[in-house]
Each structure stands twice: as C-alpha cells, then as structure tokens.
C-alpha cells in the first residue's frame, strides 16, 4: 500500500503510456488523432516536467487529472462523435453521443490541482480566492479551446474538420462544452475546499 502511495504518479504515467500506444494503432482518422493528441500529450508532458522540477500534487489530484488524459485519448481514437458510449447514453436516455460532454466535464478536474497548487505553495491568501482562481482558469481554458476547435474546423474543412469539431449538429455545442468544463471545475474546486490543507 505504501509503495502504491509513493509511486502512484509513476504507475499512472506507465499505464497511460500503454494506453496511448494501444489507442494509436489504426485510429478512425489519423488526421483527427493527431489534432486531438497533440494538446493532450502536451498536458501529460507538462505534468511530467513539473514533477521533475519539484512541483508535486497529491495522488488524488493526479488521479483526477488523468481522467481527461485517458478519456481524450480514447476519444481521439474513435473521434468523439463516434466513441462507443452507448451504455451512458442509454442510461440517461440521450439520443446524442454524450462522450464529448463527459470529456469536457473532466477538463474541470484540473481545478483541483490548481487549487491545491495555489494553496500549498502560498500563491493566494485564502481558499476563497483559490476557488475563484481555479474555476476562472478552467473557464478561460474552455473558451480558448473552443476557439482552437473552430479555427481547425474552418482551416481543415471536410470530414476531419467536422470530426474534430464534434458538434453533432448542435449549434450551441461550443457553449455547452464550455459549461461542462466550468461545471467540472466547480465540482473539483468544491471538493478541494474540503480536502486541501495548507502546508
């Protein structure tokens, strides 16, 4: 048990590397796979670099952050619109494939790590400001990513552009995605309010 606690980030990274390898073999669209995987691998690399440079998060923070990495890699393989997710859609009676909405909700989980960072490294004076900062950061990232999706869809065009955009015919898709990101951030930051302690 102590081994798992001490080496949890290393184990998680090893499992994720295997996950990436498995879901890089013959994806539905190689163009979409590259477009989806470049930013997500950038996040994974940034977390590794931070770890090496001494910025350590709790195991819970790493677990929460890994949800997006695993989901996004799965979605990149199939494209988010076609990702097998029928059990969830059927459970709640959704006609639309909601995999991308769940993926966007998991973006918000990074608010927990940001909250933890600003509190534990004394970047803000109170948990109130840590909450506000972490949720606003997630909202800003959500907006920026939707602009990137839009530009890629316009520039790339065709099936790859539409697959990357993943709107599935919903004209409010970008706004709903940003809402899900922010709601995930609120949930994660609320959890952090109760669990994160000042060092």
C-alpha angles and dihedrals in degrees: 000000000000089000090055091049094048097044101031095117091049092049091047091051092049091051091047092051089054089047091053092049092050093048095045094067112102101332122194091257122010091200092055091044091057093045092050098040101048095070095038093051087048089058092048091049092048090054091050092049092048090050092051090048091053102261100133127181129197120271089250090055091051091048092051093047091049092061091074092046093053095041094045093050090050090049092047090057096054099020113252094263093055100036110130104253103134094131091062095041091049093045092059098029097247117162091193120070102255097191092108092050091054089047090052091049088056090056085070091061088080087073088075092059092044091049090049092049098050092045099042094042092044096242093141133030101230145024089243092064091041088056094048093045095048095047093045090049091054091048091051093049090048092054093046092051092051089055089051090050091050094049092047091050091050095044098040097038123175126063095325092054093049092045092052091047090049095189093144090209095306110135090198094050095115093050093047091048091052089048091053091049090051095045089052088051092051092050093048094045091048089053089050091053089066101034108036116087127193113251 
